[in-house]
Amino acid sequence: MKTQFRVLLLTAFVLAGVAASQAPKPTLYIIGDSTVRNGSGKGSDGLWGWGSLLSAHFDTVRIHIENHAIGGRSSRTFLTEGRWDKIMARLQPGDFVLMQFGHNDGGAINDTTRARGSIKGIGDETQEIDNLLTKKYEIVHSFGWYMRKYIADTKAKGATPIVCSLVPRNVWKAGKVERGSNSYGKWAAESARSEGAFFLDLNESIARKYEAGYDEVKLKTDFFPGDHTHTNHAGARFNAAVVAEGLKQLSDCPLNQYLVR
């Protein structure tokens, strides 16, 4: 009897191990603009987004990471171009969505070049347009409306949304980095709070770190070789580390368990 029990116990352990090895890994989907992924995400023109370097902070044996951010997109156009629909078609319970928008949302709502702006704020007001770029009728919503949609859609799939405020530009005034705390950073926080999503205030956290060790000239030399928005590899690595640090501080966020300690 003891021998049979040991065989059964050993078999149970083996089967449990097989089941665990066959369980699908969760996926972390990252969405945003060129500050999150520049170009194809392979350092085109020496520029990188932080999402392309975030995997260094995760145990990628246990979690899969996909960076779907794309340059030039706003919270509005990432949705209207169908990019979000493609993620939603694959999103599974236990997955994660890390989102950062705002840099391009202040553009024109309707023009012949980009037509990517969203209505400022978090309200429910809308603007009906015949889009001059796409040649289609469109109802344009507020920045907050689009962010809330990403959050709600993610939660409806049983996945976990994490909202980030936009990373700061290398723009200084009176010795301080200009914040988005009265605009897109604030609206991102309010959208996350209203929908019960996790929130990382990258705008404030990174700005403070810039001010602690840099000035506008040194920051341009070290991180911003071309303009005041897009980072090189070192700048993207710096920002990715702040993202990981912020995630660790969200003690009840289930994404934490996949971070490299």
PAKEFI-643804 format. One record per residue (C-alpha): residue number from 1; chain; x, y, z. Coordinates in nm, 3 decimals, always signed. Layout:
MARPA   gumar   tifi         X         Y         Z
MARPA     NUM      A         X         Y         Z
...
This chain:
MARPA   gumar   tifi         X         Y         Z
MARPA       1      A    +0.000    +0.000    +0.000
MARPA       2      A    +0.282    +0.239    +0.089
MARPA       3      A    +0.446    +0.174    -0.246
MARPA       4      A    +0.120    +0.239    -0.433
MARPA       5      A    +0.068    +0.560    -0.236
MARPA       6      A    +0.418    +0.681    -0.320
MARPA       7      A    +0.362    +0.606    -0.689
MARPA       8      A    +0.033    +0.795    -0.685
MARPA       9      A    +0.193    +1.087    -0.503
MARPA      10      A    +0.483    +1.099    -0.747
MARPA      11      A    +0.243    +1.083    -1.041
MARPA      12      A    +0.042    +1.372    -0.897
MARPA      13      A    +0.356    +1.584    -0.864
MARPA      14      A    +0.461    +1.506    -1.220
MARPA      15      A    +0.117    +1.589    -1.359
MARPA      16      A    +0.108    +1.913    -1.160
MARPA      17      A    +0.446    +2.009    -1.301
MARPA      18      A    +0.335    +1.933    -1.656
MARPA      19      A    +0.018    +2.137    -1.608
MARPA      20      A    +0.217    +2.430    -1.474
MARPA      21      A    +0.463    +2.417    -1.763
MARPA      22      A    +0.177    +2.412    -2.012
MARPA      23      A    -0.011    +2.705    -1.854
MARPA      24      A    +0.004    +3.006    -2.086
MARPA      25      A    +0.217    +3.297    -1.972
MARPA      26      A    +0.036    +3.625    -1.917
MARPA      27      A    +0.111    +3.903    -2.161
MARPA      28      A    +0.192    +4.263    -2.080
MARPA      29      A    +0.065    +4.482    -2.363
MARPA      30      A    +0.218    +4.830    -2.381
MARPA      31      A    +0.038    +5.104    -2.574
MARPA      32      A    +0.135    +5.464    -2.635
MARPA      33      A    +0.329    +5.696    -2.864
MARPA      34      A    +0.690    +5.741    -2.980
MARPA      35      A    +0.814    +5.813    -2.628
MARPA      36      A    +0.714    +5.454    -2.551
MARPA      37      A    +0.833    +5.300    -2.879
MARPA      38      A    +1.023    +5.500    -3.136
MARPA      39      A    +0.993    +5.374    -3.492
MARPA      40      A    +1.016    +4.996    -3.500
MARPA      41      A    +1.159    +4.991    -3.149
MARPA      42      A    +1.509    +4.902    -3.265
MARPA      43      A    +1.685    +5.234    -3.219
MARPA      44      A    +1.618    +5.402    -3.551
MARPA      45      A    +1.822    +5.727    -3.570
MARPA      46      A    +1.955    +5.645    -3.224
MARPA      47      A    +1.617    +5.710    -3.061
MARPA      48      A    +1.435    +5.476    -2.825
MARPA      49      A    +1.114    +5.468    -2.624
MARPA      50      A    +1.107    +5.337    -2.269
MARPA      51      A    +0.872    +5.050    -2.356
MARPA      52      A    +1.139    +4.892    -2.575
MARPA      53      A    +1.373    +4.857    -2.277
MARPA      54      A    +1.123    +4.764    -2.007
MARPA      55      A    +1.171    +4.389    -2.052
MARPA      56      A    +1.507    +4.412    -1.872
MARPA      57      A    +1.311    +4.461    -1.550
MARPA      58      A    +1.085    +4.157    -1.592
MARPA      59      A    +1.123    +3.781    -1.567
MARPA      60      A    +1.040    +3.711    -1.931
MARPA      61      A    +1.041    +3.337    -1.864
MARPA      62      A    +0.718    +3.395    -1.673
MARPA      63      A    +0.560    +3.685    -1.863
MARPA      64      A    +0.546    +3.782    -2.229
MARPA      65      A    +0.587    +4.151    -2.321
MARPA      66      A    +0.453    +4.313    -2.638
MARPA      67      A    +0.515    +4.681    -2.710
MARPA      68      A    +0.240    +4.805    -2.943
MARPA      69      A    +0.310    +5.175    -2.896
MARPA      70      A    +0.357    +5.365    -3.220
MARPA      71      A    +0.488    +5.708    -3.300
MARPA      72      A    +0.256    +5.996    -3.374
MARPA      73      A    -0.052    +5.842    -3.217
MARPA      74      A    -0.281    +5.993    -2.961
MARPA      75      A    -0.531    +5.832    -2.729
MARPA      76      A    -0.781    +5.894    -3.008
MARPA      77      A    -0.596    +5.768    -3.316
MARPA      78      A    -0.461    +5.455    -3.149
MARPA      79      A    -0.827    +5.360    -3.116
MARPA      80      A    -0.966    +5.486    -3.448
MARPA      81      A    -0.693    +5.320    -3.653
MARPA      82      A    -0.803    +4.981    -3.519
MARPA      83      A    -0.487    +4.915    -3.321
MARPA      84      A    -0.675    +4.870    -2.995
MARPA      85      A    -0.920    +4.628    -3.155
MARPA      86      A    -0.631    +4.399    -3.250
MARPA      87      A    -0.512    +4.389    -2.889
MARPA      88      A    -0.864    +4.336    -2.758
MARPA      89      A    -0.903    +4.034    -2.986
MARPA      90      A    -0.610    +3.869    -2.807
MARPA      91      A    -0.642    +4.004    -2.453
MARPA      92      A    -0.697    +3.728    -2.196
MARPA      93      A    -0.782    +3.714    -1.825
MARPA      94      A    -0.463    +3.763    -1.627
MARPA      95      A    -0.300    +3.985    -1.891
MARPA      96      A    -0.192    +4.345    -1.834
MARPA      97      A    -0.215    +4.670    -2.031
MARPA      98      A    +0.031    +4.951    -1.958
MARPA      99      A    -0.078    +5.273    -2.130
MARPA     100      A    +0.071    +5.619    -2.180
MARPA     101      A    -0.076    +5.890    -2.403
MARPA     102      A    -0.087    +6.268    -2.408
MARPA     103      A    +0.205    +6.396    -2.614
MARPA     104      A    +0.003    +6.402    -2.935
MARPA     105      A    -0.344    +6.466    -2.798
MARPA     106      A    -0.298    +6.841    -2.811
MARPA     107      A    -0.278    +6.841    -3.191
MARPA     108      A    -0.547    +6.957    -3.431
MARPA     109      A    -0.874    +6.769    -3.408
MARPA     110      A    -0.935    +6.797    -3.781
MARPA     111      A    -0.680    +6.870    -4.051
MARPA     112      A    -0.533    +6.709    -4.363
MARPA     113      A    -0.205    +6.595    -4.207
MARPA     114      A    -0.264    +6.412    -3.878
MARPA     115      A    -0.609    +6.488    -3.733
MARPA     116      A    -0.514    +6.332    -3.402
MARPA     117      A    -0.618    +6.575    -3.131
MARPA     118      A    -0.867    +6.484    -2.861
MARPA     119      A    -1.090    +6.723    -2.670
MARPA     120      A    -0.904    +6.856    -2.367
MARPA     121      A    -1.008    +6.725    -2.027
MARPA     122      A    -1.199    +6.422    -1.906
MARPA     123      A    -1.558    +6.520    -1.984
MARPA     124      A    -1.821    +6.354    -2.198
MARPA     125      A    -1.849    +6.633    -2.453
MARPA     126      A    -1.806    +6.537    -2.819
MARPA     127      A    -1.731    +6.699    -3.153
MARPA     128      A    -1.871    +6.562    -3.477
MARPA     129      A    -1.642    +6.601    -3.777
MARPA     130      A    -1.598    +6.491    -4.134
MARPA     131      A    -1.235    +6.390    -4.093
MARPA     132      A    -1.028    +6.571    -4.357
MARPA     133      A    -0.755    +6.309    -4.336
MARPA     134      A    -0.951    +5.983    -4.333
MARPA     135      A    -1.249    +6.120    -4.531
MARPA     136      A    -1.479    +5.961    -4.274
MARPA     137      A    -1.741    +6.090    -4.034
MARPA     138      A    -1.614    +6.073    -3.677
MARPA     139      A    -1.729    +6.159    -3.328
MARPA     140      A    -1.430    +6.291    -3.135
MARPA     141      A    -1.421    +6.251    -2.756
MARPA     142      A    -1.214    +6.389    -2.471
MARPA     143      A    -0.874    +6.257    -2.368
MARPA     144      A    -1.031    +6.121    -2.051
MARPA     145      A    -1.304    +5.944    -2.245
MARPA     146      A    -1.049    +5.753    -2.454
MARPA     147      A    -0.842    +5.664    -2.148
MARPA     148      A    -1.149    +5.543    -1.962
MARPA     149      A    -1.243    +5.328    -2.259
MARPA     150      A    -0.902    +5.158    -2.262
MARPA     151      A    -0.932    +5.097    -1.889
MARPA     152      A    -1.290    +4.967    -1.901
MARPA     153      A    -1.222    +4.744    -2.202
MARPA     154      A    -0.917    +4.596    -2.030
MARPA     155      A    -1.106    +4.521    -1.709
MARPA     156      A    -1.398    +4.371    -1.905
MARPA     157      A    -1.153    +4.114    -2.042
MARPA     158      A    -1.033    +4.020    -1.694
MARPA     159      A    -0.700    +4.193    -1.749
MARPA     160      A    -0.530    +4.460    -1.537
MARPA     161      A    -0.494    +4.820    -1.663
MARPA     162      A    -0.208    +5.043    -1.549
MARPA     163      A    -0.220    +5.408    -1.656
MARPA     164      A    +0.095    +5.620    -1.686
MARPA     165      A    +0.111    +5.997    -1.709
MARPA     166      A    +0.316    +6.115    -2.004
MARPA     167      A    +0.694    +6.127    -1.960
MARPA     168      A    +0.821    +6.488    -1.940
MARPA     169      A    +0.994    +6.671    -2.221
MARPA     170      A    +1.328    +6.843    -2.183
MARPA     171      A    +1.158    +7.178    -2.136
MARPA     172      A    +1.256    +7.388    -1.834
MARPA     173      A    +1.127    +7.707    -1.675
MARPA     174      A    +1.292    +7.883    -1.382
MARPA     175      A    +1.516    +7.583    -1.319
MARPA     176      A    +1.233    +7.330    -1.313
MARPA     177      A    +1.108    +7.076    -1.567
MARPA     178      A    +0.769    +7.174    -1.703
MARPA     179      A    +0.504    +6.931    -1.580
MARPA     180      A    +0.176    +6.812    -1.723
MARPA     181      A    +0.019    +6.824    -1.378
MARPA     182      A    -0.248    +7.069    -1.490
MARPA     183      A    -0.327    +6.896    -1.817
MARPA     184      A    -0.260    +6.548    -1.954
MARPA     185      A    -0.082    +6.421    -1.645
MARPA     186      A    -0.372    +6.532    -1.429
MARPA     187      A    -0.631    +6.394    -1.670
MARPA     188      A    -0.455    +6.057    -1.685
MARPA     189      A    -0.462    +6.038    -1.305
MARPA     190      A    -0.828    +6.135    -1.289
MARPA     191      A    -0.920    +5.878    -1.555
MARPA     192      A    -0.738    +5.603    -1.368
MARPA     193      A    -0.897    +5.700    -1.039
MARPA     194      A    -1.250    +5.716    -1.181
MARPA     195      A    -1.222    +5.367    -1.329
MARPA     196      A    -1.027    +5.204    -1.046
MARPA     197      A    -0.707    +5.149    -1.245
MARPA     198      A    -0.351    +5.152    -1.118
MARPA     199      A    -0.163    +5.476    -1.188
MARPA     200      A    +0.204    +5.563    -1.234
MARPA     201      A    +0.284    +5.935    -1.227
MARPA     202      A    +0.580    +5.915    -1.464
MARPA     203      A    +0.551    +6.285    -1.543
MARPA     204      A    +0.625    +6.386    -1.186
MARPA     205      A    +0.862    +6.102    -1.093
MARPA     206      A    +1.089    +6.147    -1.394
MARPA     207      A    +1.080    +6.527    -1.372
MARPA     208      A    +1.203    +6.509    -1.012
MARPA     209      A    +1.486    +6.277    -1.107
MARPA     210      A    +1.585    +6.504    -1.396
MARPA     211      A    +1.597    +6.803    -1.161
MARPA     212      A    +1.802    +6.611    -0.904
MARPA     213      A    +2.087    +6.532    -1.141
MARPA     214      A    +2.059    +6.740    -1.457
MARPA     215      A    +1.989    +7.075    -1.613
MARPA     216      A    +1.848    +7.146    -1.958
MARPA     217      A    +2.188    +7.145    -2.132
MARPA     218      A    +2.320    +6.828    -1.966
MARPA     219      A    +1.989    +6.650    -2.023
MARPA     220      A    +2.003    +6.732    -2.393
MARPA     221      A    +2.359    +6.601    -2.415
MARPA     222      A    +2.288    +6.282    -2.223
MARPA     223      A    +1.930    +6.189    -2.316
MARPA     224      A    +1.775    +6.415    -2.584
MARPA     225      A    +2.008    +6.436    -2.886
MARPA     226      A    +1.754    +6.552    -3.144
MARPA     227      A    +1.467    +6.740    -2.984
MARPA     228      A    +1.308    +6.792    -2.643
MARPA     229      A    +1.074    +6.491    -2.663
MARPA     230      A    +1.252    +6.181    -2.795
MARPA     231      A    +1.517    +6.001    -2.593
MARPA     232      A    +1.826    +5.807    -2.691
MARPA     233      A    +1.903    +5.461    -2.551
MARPA     234      A    +2.033    +5.601    -2.222
MARPA     235      A    +1.727    +5.821    -2.176
MARPA     236      A    +1.487    +5.538    -2.254
MARPA     237      A    +1.673    +5.308    -2.015
MARPA     238      A    +1.650    +5.576    -1.746
MARPA     239      A    +1.275    +5.614    -1.798
MARPA     240      A    +1.217    +5.238    -1.808
MARPA     241      A    +1.390    +5.207    -1.471
MARPA     242      A    +1.153    +5.469    -1.328
MARPA     243      A    +0.856    +5.271    -1.463
MARPA     244      A    +0.983    +4.955    -1.294
MARPA     245      A    +1.049    +5.144    -0.971
MARPA     246      A    +0.698    +5.286    -0.979
MARPA     247      A    +0.545    +4.945    -1.036
MARPA     248      A    +0.727    +4.807    -0.733
MARPA     249      A    +0.566    +5.078    -0.522
MARPA     250      A    +0.219    +4.965    -0.632
MARPA     251      A    +0.220    +4.692    -0.369
MARPA     252      A    -0.120    +4.549    -0.462
MARPA     253      A    -0.062    +4.545    -0.838
MARPA     254      A    -0.039    +4.182    -0.960
MARPA     255      A    +0.212    +4.280    -1.228
MARPA     256      A    +0.470    +4.320    -0.949
MARPA     257      A    +0.519    +3.945    -0.915
MARPA     258      A    +0.686    +3.934    -1.257
MARPA     259      A    +0.943    +4.206    -1.188
MARPA     260      A    +1.306    +4.108    -1.144
MARPA     261      A    +1.393    +4.163    -0.779
